[in-house]
Amino acid sequence: MSLSPAFLDELRARTSLSGLIGKTTKLQKAGREMRGCCPFHNEKTPSFYVNDDKGFYHCFGCSAHGDAIKWMTDQRGLPFIDAVKELAQVAGMEMPAQDRRSAEKAERAKGLHEASEDAAAWFVEQLHGLGGGDARALLERRGISAETARAFGMGYAPDSRGRLKTALKEYGDAKLVKAGLLIQVEGKEPYDRFRGRLMIPIRDARGRTIAFGGRILDQGEPKYLNSPDTPLFDKGRTLYNLDRAAPAARKANRVLVVEGYMDVIALAQAGIGECVAPLGTALTEAQLERLWRMVDVPVLCFDGDAAGQKAALRAAHRALPMLAPGRSLSFVTLPQGQDPDDLVKAGGAAAMEKLLAEPQPLVDRLWQAELAAEPLDTPEQRAGLKRRLGELAGQIADVGVRSEYQAEFRRRGDAHFAPQRKPFTPFQRGGKAPWRPPAPPATPEAKAVRAQGGIDRVLAKAVLAGLIRHPAEIARHVEVLGSLKMADGALGRLFEAVVDVALEDRRGDALDSARLVTILATSGFEAIASDLLRADTMPYTFTQRSGDEARAREDLDEAITILIARPEVDAQLAAATAAMQARFTDEAFERQVALVREKQALDARLANLVQSNEDARSLGTEGH
């Protein structure tokens, strides 16, 4: 079918926009326009205007804007062609000639809508008649009010093989079979498909009955029986309650997908009307596309049992190839053994809203499912997890979204399997237990860094001065200090001499600074030792002659830790920078940023050890 611009312009010209919108939205005259509260968002002060002369509506609150056709598609939720057909019928315009395929489809559907609507009306009559007592009792047990039953067109099919057939005999058996209302068995008379069931009509986006779902009243199988596929009804392309949920979803800016009819009906009765359900099958691509026409991120709210969660995961996998920027799914997991109907009966709409306040993003659902799929104790199993995640991300057609998922899965994998490192905590003084620096890293890389002399020479001089000031600390750190090559030349030789004196001194802690300097002087280190002990050259607490002795020792411990850690961080940062320059990846960039932050943290720790300016001035004239 070809719809020319001229045809569409004529259709808009013949349509009274205020009359169309006024059917569902209260409008008042405002000059040459009509004004009312916007149906697309909640407001108390009218900001929604309709201009018949110009043929458009506009909301100054949410910027909703469009013509008669857009009103039908956005507010009523109709497909474009259905919106045009409905407007053309009201305007008295003939639709353009159909192509052969469309004409054949229309011929097959001819009369089926009418038969389905008449069947729905007949089922409602039976529900409220003498034979509908058991069905009414079921509605009462399920807590469904008479008002809700009317709104959803619920009815009753008597337990008879021919009563509906007789009631709709003017359509003929062939048409009723084609509509899915009768069952045709070869060699036998057609008979009623639905018998002894509570009947729930299934409607299209325009609100026309196209099929039925029937629920058994007591025990028996199947519990629910749906119409077969017909020229009107394709269950893989239809969502139950779409006609009512579409406008509600646009107003609430969300749509919920639940498992079945009764969940939709219970939630609507509780005041949550933006709900739909698939019809006995897993969500299909066509149904997902229909959902995304309403909102960017539909919420899947399946039952809390294993079957419900498997259905949610199947939908997640099916959605992957169709993801696009801003377009995704989210999930709400119900308590074990409960469905939405159970939840609102126990806690009302508030219980459901509490869960809906924190939906789980699609990426979290996929990650958790794969993480729990099998043990991850061996390298092979961990590699299997990464492969599965890579395959999932690879299904996404959109390049940008695919790249983001790949990076996110890599980041989560690295974080999950990375060795746990103790977080940095600022050095605390005044604690009961004395602080001890950690042993130096024993990795080959760390040993190589220290062996190559990559030590901060300025900090090394300060540490050496601190050890001479506080020789009792040498024994506490002898293992660490013995693994360091602090510097070449005289400074390095002095360091070795200081360690040797401490190790050879039999009195251990009794070795004081003056005695250590005297011993060093006999070995030719008097000048360099005296230079190190000049307070004005080094601003650290542990290099000063006087001050808080306990703080100075604690700060010296911290300085030794930084002296050990800094070269390894520098080497790793250099390697990460080179790797990123060779080939930029998100992983390499994140690694470089993390190391820069680690280096900055070490610098901040070192800055905390500096004597204040006032203290430094008061001690600046002192020497050894």
KOLDO-444556 format. One line per field, with one value per residue (C-alpha): residue number from 0; residue in one letter; x, y negated, z negated. Coordinates in steps of 0.1 Angstrom, whole numbers, plus 5000, padded with zeros to 4 digits. Layout:
seq <- (NUM,...)
type <- (A,...)
x <- (X,...)
y <- (Y,...)
z <- (Z,...)
//
This chain:
seq <- (0,1,2,3,4,5,6,7,8,9,10,11,12,13,14,15,16,17,18,19,20,21,22,23,24,25,26,27,28,29,30,31,32,33,34,35,36,37,38,39,40,41,42,43,44,45,46,47,48,49,50,51,52,53,54,55,56,57,58,59,60,61,62,63,64,65,66,67,68,69,70,71,72,73,74,75,76,77,78,79,80,81,82,83,84,85,86,87,88,89,90,91,92,93,94,95,96,97,98,99,100,101,102,103,104,105,106,107,108,109,110,111,112,113,114,115,116,117,118,119,120,121,122,123,124,125,126,127,128,129,130,131,132,133,134,135,136,137,138,139,140,141,142,143,144,145,146,147,148,149,150,151,152,153,154,155,156,157,158,159,160,161,162,163,164,165,166,167,168,169,170,171,172,173,174,175,176,177,178,179,180,181,182,183,184,185,186,187,188,189,190,191,192,193,194,195,196,197,198,199,200,201,202,203,204,205,206,207,208,209,210,211,212,213,214,215,216,217,218,219,220,221,222,223,224,225,226,227,228,229,230,231,232,233,234,235,236,237,238,239,240,241,242,243,244,245,246,247,248,249,250,251,252,253,254,255,256,257,258,259,260,261,262,263,264,265,266,267,268,269,270,271,272,273,274,275,276,277,278,279,280,281,282,283,284,285,286,287,288,289,290,291,292,293,294,295,296,297,298,299,300,301,302,303,304,305,306,307,308,309,310,311,312,313,314,315,316,317,318,319,320,321,322,323,324,325,326,327,328,329,330,331,332,333,334,335,336,337,338,339,340,341,342,343,344,345,346,347,348,349,350,351,352,353,354,355,356,357,358,359,360,361,362,363,364,365,366,367,368,369,370,371,372,373,374,375,376,377,378,379,380,381,382,383,384,385,386,387,388,389,390,391,392,393,394,395,396,397,398,399,400,401,402,403,404,405,406,407,408,409,410,411,412,413,414,415,416,417,418,419,420,421,422,423,424,425,426,427,428,429,430,431,432,433,434,435,436,437,438,439,440,441,442,443,444,445,446,447,448,449,450,451,452,453,454,455,456,457,458,459,460,461,462,463,464,465,466,467,468,469,470,471,472,473,474,475,476,477,478,479,480,481,482,483,484,485,486,487,488,489,490,491,492,493,494,495,496,497,498,499,500,501,502,503,504,505,506,507,508,509,510,511,512,513,514,515,516,517,518,519,520,521,522,523,524,525,526,527,528,529,530,531,532,533,534,535,536,537,538,539,540,541,542,543,544,545,546,547,548,549,550,551,552,553,554,555,556,557,558,559,560,561,562,563,564,565,566,567,568,569,570,571,572,573,574,575,576,577,578,579,580,581,582,583,584,585,586,587,588,589,590,591,592,593,594,595,596,597,598,599,600,601,602,603,604,605,606,607,608,609,610,611,612,613,614,615,616,617,618,619,620,621,622,623)
type <- (M,S,L,S,P,A,F,L,D,E,L,R,A,R,T,S,L,S,G,L,I,G,K,T,T,K,L,Q,K,A,G,R,E,M,R,G,C,C,P,F,H,N,E,K,T,P,S,F,Y,V,N,D,D,K,G,F,Y,H,C,F,G,C,S,A,H,G,D,A,I,K,W,M,T,D,Q,R,G,L,P,F,I,D,A,V,K,E,L,A,Q,V,A,G,M,E,M,P,A,Q,D,R,R,S,A,E,K,A,E,R,A,K,G,L,H,E,A,S,E,D,A,A,A,W,F,V,E,Q,L,H,G,L,G,G,G,D,A,R,A,L,L,E,R,R,G,I,S,A,E,T,A,R,A,F,G,M,G,Y,A,P,D,S,R,G,R,L,K,T,A,L,K,E,Y,G,D,A,K,L,V,K,A,G,L,L,I,Q,V,E,G,K,E,P,Y,D,R,F,R,G,R,L,M,I,P,I,R,D,A,R,G,R,T,I,A,F,G,G,R,I,L,D,Q,G,E,P,K,Y,L,N,S,P,D,T,P,L,F,D,K,G,R,T,L,Y,N,L,D,R,A,A,P,A,A,R,K,A,N,R,V,L,V,V,E,G,Y,M,D,V,I,A,L,A,Q,A,G,I,G,E,C,V,A,P,L,G,T,A,L,T,E,A,Q,L,E,R,L,W,R,M,V,D,V,P,V,L,C,F,D,G,D,A,A,G,Q,K,A,A,L,R,A,A,H,R,A,L,P,M,L,A,P,G,R,S,L,S,F,V,T,L,P,Q,G,Q,D,P,D,D,L,V,K,A,G,G,A,A,A,M,E,K,L,L,A,E,P,Q,P,L,V,D,R,L,W,Q,A,E,L,A,A,E,P,L,D,T,P,E,Q,R,A,G,L,K,R,R,L,G,E,L,A,G,Q,I,A,D,V,G,V,R,S,E,Y,Q,A,E,F,R,R,R,G,D,A,H,F,A,P,Q,R,K,P,F,T,P,F,Q,R,G,G,K,A,P,W,R,P,P,A,P,P,A,T,P,E,A,K,A,V,R,A,Q,G,G,I,D,R,V,L,A,K,A,V,L,A,G,L,I,R,H,P,A,E,I,A,R,H,V,E,V,L,G,S,L,K,M,A,D,G,A,L,G,R,L,F,E,A,V,V,D,V,A,L,E,D,R,R,G,D,A,L,D,S,A,R,L,V,T,I,L,A,T,S,G,F,E,A,I,A,S,D,L,L,R,A,D,T,M,P,Y,T,F,T,Q,R,S,G,D,E,A,R,A,R,E,D,L,D,E,A,I,T,I,L,I,A,R,P,E,V,D,A,Q,L,A,A,A,T,A,A,M,Q,A,R,F,T,D,E,A,F,E,R,Q,V,A,L,V,R,E,K,Q,A,L,D,A,R,L,A,N,L,V,Q,S,N,E,D,A,R,S,L,G,T,E,G,H)
x <- (5000,5014,5004,5012,5019,4988,4967,4981,4978,4941,4936,4951,4929,4897,4905,4895,4925,4908,4879,4902,4923,4892,4879,4904,4918,4898,4904,4892,4891,4922,4920,4923,4936,4925,4944,4945,4967,4992,4984,5021,5033,5017,5010,4985,4988,4978,5006,4993,4979,4960,4958,4932,4942,4978,4969,4993,4995,5024,5032,5054,5062,5075,5079,5054,5045,5027,4997,4967,4986,5013,4987,4973,5008,5022,4992,4971,5001,4989,5012,5013,4992,4965,4965,4959,4932,4913,4915,4905,4875,4863,4871,4852,4882,4890,4924,4946,4945,4963,4991,4983,4998,4979,4947,4950,4956,4926,4904,4915,4907,4873,4846,4870,4871,4834,4832,4858,4840,4807,4823,4838,4804,4787,4814,4807,4769,4777,4798,4769,4743,4731,4759,4787,4786,4819,4837,4825,4836,4871,4873,4863,4889,4916,4905,4895,4867,4837,4850,4884,4866,4846,4876,4894,4863,4865,4838,4830,4828,4803,4814,4797,4809,4784,4769,4792,4789,4751,4753,4775,4760,4754,4792,4793,4816,4844,4849,4846,4873,4895,4890,4902,4868,4860,4882,4879,4888,4888,4856,4839,4817,4835,4831,4838,4875,4870,4848,4844,4870,4873,4877,4902,4900,4933,4932,4954,4970,4937,4917,4900,4895,4917,4920,4913,4930,4910,4918,4906,4882,4895,4921,4931,4954,4962,4958,4957,4945,4952,4937,4958,4975,4950,4949,4942,4965,5002,5011,5048,5040,5013,5016,4986,4972,4992,4962,4958,4994,5008,4992,4999,5035,5040,5026,5047,5078,5081,5066,5066,5067,5052,5045,5008,4973,4965,4997,4988,4952,4963,4989,4964,4939,4966,4971,5001,4986,5017,5020,5020,5027,5038,5014,5027,5061,5095,5098,5104,5123,5090,5077,5109,5107,5071,5083,5111,5086,5071,5102,5139,5144,5115,5115,5112,5094,5091,5083,5109,5111,5137,5115,5108,5145,5154,5128,5143,5178,5165,5150,5183,5202,5176,5178,5216,5218,5192,5207,5214,5227,5202,5181,5183,5164,5163,5151,5133,5136,5106,5109,5112,5079,5060,5046,5034,4998,5010,5032,5005,4980,5004,5018,4999,5013,5039,5056,5059,5071,5098,5113,5108,5128,5161,5159,5189,5206,5210,5248,5245,5220,5244,5275,5258,5244,5278,5296,5272,5272,5301,5330,5359,5386,5410,5426,5407,5374,5382,5392,5358,5340,5359,5352,5315,5313,5332,5307,5278,5293,5301,5264,5257,5253,5258,5296,5296,5274,5294,5327,5313,5301,5335,5353,5329,5332,5370,5370,5347,5368,5401,5386,5370,5402,5428,5447,5433,5455,5452,5438,5460,5451,5468,5494,5478,5495,5486,5475,5481,5501,5533,5530,5553,5560,5553,5581,5595,5577,5594,5585,5614,5603,5605,5640,5652,5640,5658,5689,5691,5693,5660,5658,5648,5683,5668,5645,5674,5696,5667,5661,5699,5699,5669,5687,5717,5694,5675,5698,5675,5652,5680,5675,5637,5642,5674,5658,5644,5674,5698,5679,5683,5710,5704,5729,5764,5795,5800,5763,5760,5792,5779,5746,5764,5786,5756,5739,5771,5776,5741,5744,5778,5768,5760,5740,5713,5689,5715,5733,5726,5732,5763,5780,5771,5786,5818,5821,5815,5841,5868,5859,5863,5826,5826,5822,5793,5775,5777,5764,5734,5726,5723,5686,5682,5689,5660,5626,5614,5605,5629,5659,5656,5678,5649,5612,5586,5607,5577,5564,5599,5603,5568,5575,5608,5590,5566,5594,5612,5579,5576,5613,5607,5574,5582,5607,5584,5554,5576,5587,5552,5540,5567,5558,5521,5527,5549,5522,5495,5517,5523,5486,5459,5432,5407,5425,5459,5446,5428,5460,5481,5455,5455,5493,5494,5470,5491,5521,5502,5491,5528,5537,5509,5521,5556,5543,5527,5561,5575,5581,5559,5576,5574,5590,5616,5626,5628,5651,5670,5700,5705,5730,5747)
y <- (5000,4966,4935,4904,4871,4856,4883,4878,4840,4844,4868,4843,4815,4835,4845,4822,4825,4810,4833,4863,4854,4842,4878,4887,4854,4825,4794,4758,4728,4705,4678,4694,4727,4754,4760,4789,4809,4829,4866,4874,4863,4856,4819,4798,4766,4769,4765,4787,4767,4779,4757,4768,4742,4753,4790,4797,4801,4790,4793,4766,4788,4820,4809,4835,4824,4838,4840,4863,4893,4889,4886,4920,4936,4920,4917,4947,4968,4978,4988,4961,4978,4987,4950,4939,4964,4954,4917,4923,4942,4914,4888,4908,4913,4944,4959,4962,4995,5023,5044,5080,5093,5068,5074,5112,5106,5083,5109,5136,5113,5102,5108,5123,5091,5091,5128,5123,5092,5110,5140,5117,5102,5136,5148,5118,5126,5162,5149,5129,5156,5185,5208,5184,5189,5210,5184,5155,5175,5179,5141,5135,5159,5142,5108,5095,5069,5066,5033,5048,5078,5054,5033,5064,5079,5111,5137,5174,5203,5229,5265,5274,5285,5264,5235,5208,5224,5221,5185,5174,5197,5167,5166,5202,5229,5221,5186,5195,5222,5196,5172,5200,5202,5238,5268,5287,5325,5343,5363,5347,5317,5286,5280,5252,5247,5231,5251,5246,5217,5182,5162,5133,5115,5106,5073,5056,5022,5006,5024,5049,5085,5108,5139,5154,5169,5194,5204,5236,5230,5258,5285,5297,5293,5271,5245,5218,5224,5197,5192,5207,5184,5170,5142,5118,5133,5140,5148,5142,5106,5098,5086,5090,5056,5036,5014,5003,5003,4982,4949,4957,4965,4931,4913,4933,4935,4972,5005,5038,5072,5100,5136,5139,5125,5126,5107,5079,5078,5078,5050,5029,5033,5021,4990,5001,5001,5001,5039,5064,5101,5125,5152,5184,5181,5166,5129,5127,5101,5086,5083,5066,5041,5033,5027,5004,4983,4974,4969,4973,4997,5020,5038,5076,5088,5125,5150,5156,5194,5211,5212,5174,5166,5188,5170,5137,5148,5161,5127,5111,5132,5126,5088,5087,5084,5056,5034,4998,4967,4960,4990,5019,5041,5041,5068,5071,5104,5112,5131,5168,5185,5153,5137,5101,5112,5127,5096,5070,5090,5093,5058,5037,5015,5002,5036,5037,5001,5009,5035,5014,4986,5005,5026,5046,5035,5060,5061,5072,5100,5114,5111,5128,5156,5164,5161,5187,5210,5232,5233,5209,5226,5234,5213,5233,5225,5188,5188,5204,5175,5149,5168,5169,5133,5124,5144,5126,5092,5103,5109,5071,5056,5020,5013,4988,5008,5040,5022,5009,5044,5059,5033,5037,5075,5072,5048,5070,5100,5083,5069,5103,5123,5097,5106,5087,5058,5041,5006,4977,4962,4929,4935,4933,4923,4929,4965,4992,5016,5003,5001,5023,5018,5047,5070,5060,5075,5108,5109,5112,5079,5061,5076,5065,5029,5027,5043,5018,4990,4973,4957,4920,4906,4877,4899,4924,4897,4887,4923,4928,4897,4910,4943,4925,4904,4935,4965,4987,4988,5004,5039,5037,5031,5050,5075,5048,5025,5054,5060,5024,5009,4973,4955,4957,4939,4926,4926,4963,4972,4952,4971,5004,4993,4982,5016,5034,5015,5022,5059,5062,5042,5067,5043,5039,5013,4997,4983,4946,4919,4904,4938,4947,4915,4921,4956,4942,4915,4941,4956,4923,4914,4884,4857,4873,4884,4848,4834,4857,4847,4810,4803,4775,4798,4823,4812,4846,4852,4882,4862,4835,4835,4829,4832,4859,4891,4915,4896,4895,4932,4938,4915,4932,4965,4949,4934,4968,4983,4955,4959,4996,4992,4962,4978,5007,4984,4962,4992,5005,4971,4968,5002,4993,4960,4977,5004,4977,4958,4989,4998,4978,4999,4992,5018,5002,4968,4979,4996,4964,4943,4967,4966,4928,4927,4951,4930,4899,4917,4924,4888,4877,4901,4887,4852,4860,4867,4832,4811,4779,4747,4732,4763,4764,4727,4734,4763,4749,4736,4769,4794,4825)
z <- (5000,5010,4989,5008,4991,5007,4992,4957,4959,4969,4940,4915,4930,4926,4890,4861,4839,4808,4813,4816,4785,4766,4766,4739,4727,4712,4732,4726,4750,4747,4773,4808,4792,4768,4736,4711,4688,4708,4712,4717,4683,4649,4643,4624,4644,4680,4705,4733,4763,4794,4825,4851,4876,4877,4871,4843,4805,4783,4746,4731,4702,4717,4754,4767,4803,4833,4855,4856,4869,4843,4816,4826,4826,4795,4773,4785,4793,4828,4857,4883,4909,4883,4872,4908,4914,4882,4890,4927,4916,4893,4921,4947,4969,4990,4983,5014,5032,5015,5030,5037,5004,4983,5002,4996,4959,4957,4974,4950,4921,4934,4908,4883,4862,4860,4851,4824,4809,4809,4792,4765,4759,4756,4731,4709,4710,4699,4670,4656,4663,4643,4655,4646,4609,4607,4629,4607,4576,4592,4598,4562,4549,4570,4556,4590,4587,4609,4622,4632,4649,4670,4679,4692,4709,4689,4696,4693,4718,4707,4706,4739,4773,4793,4775,4789,4823,4821,4808,4837,4864,4888,4894,4905,4892,4917,4905,4868,4874,4891,4861,4838,4820,4832,4836,4869,4868,4902,4906,4877,4870,4857,4820,4795,4787,4752,4727,4690,4688,4676,4708,4712,4746,4763,4781,4807,4804,4816,4788,4812,4799,4820,4798,4764,4734,4713,4677,4662,4633,4611,4617,4651,4680,4697,4670,4698,4733,4760,4794,4823,4848,4872,4898,4869,4843,4843,4807,4814,4824,4799,4763,4740,4728,4753,4761,4725,4715,4743,4732,4695,4704,4721,4691,4666,4688,4681,4692,4672,4688,4666,4673,4676,4679,4642,4633,4657,4644,4607,4612,4632,4603,4579,4600,4621,4656,4678,4679,4707,4710,4738,4747,4735,4753,4746,4756,4794,4814,4827,4791,4780,4809,4799,4763,4774,4793,4760,4737,4741,4712,4705,4671,4672,4640,4643,4615,4588,4594,4616,4646,4644,4641,4670,4691,4681,4691,4725,4731,4722,4747,4774,4769,4773,4811,4810,4784,4794,4776,4749,4757,4733,4708,4670,4646,4613,4594,4573,4540,4544,4551,4557,4588,4592,4583,4550,4542,4546,4527,4498,4499,4523,4550,4526,4524,4562,4564,4539,4562,4593,4577,4582,4614,4624,4656,4684,4681,4644,4652,4679,4657,4627,4648,4664,4630,4615,4645,4634,4609,4615,4595,4624,4651,4677,4660,4657,4694,4701,4683,4704,4736,4728,4720,4751,4772,4756,4763,4798,4806,4803,4837,4828,4828,4800,4776,4784,4776,4743,4733,4742,4721,4692,4691,4692,4664,4643,4650,4641,4608,4599,4603,4593,4561,4532,4521,4488,4493,4484,4450,4438,4411,4377,4346,4310,4316,4290,4312,4329,4367,4387,4424,4447,4460,4493,4524,4532,4569,4593,4609,4575,4567,4602,4596,4563,4577,4605,4579,4588,4554,4547,4538,4518,4498,4493,4478,4454,4444,4438,4417,4398,4391,4377,4355,4344,4347,4327,4358,4379,4364,4369,4407,4413,4437,4458,4456,4465,4497,4509,4529,4518,4539,4554,4541,4506,4497,4506,4486,4456,4457,4457,4428,4408,4412,4404,4372,4361,4368,4351,4320,4293,4273,4300,4288,4265,4296,4296,4322,4307,4303,4339,4352,4333,4348,4383,4377,4371,4405,4424,4426,4401,4427,4447,4415,4401,4433,4433,4397,4405,4398,4423,4453,4446,4434,4421,4384,4382,4394,4366,4335,4311,4312,4306,4304,4308,4339,4354,4352,4366,4395,4402,4405,4430,4450,4453,4466,4493,4502,4510,4528,4550,4574,4582,4588,4611,4631,4635,4645,4671,4685,4686,4703,4730,4735,4740,4764,4784,4786,4769,4752,4724,4703,4708,4701,4669,4657,4663,4644,4615,4612,4615,4586,4566,4572,4561,4529,4521,4527,4504,4477,4479,4477,4444,4429,4436,4405,4404,4415,4380,4365,4392,4385,4347,4354,4384,4364,4346,4357,4344)
//
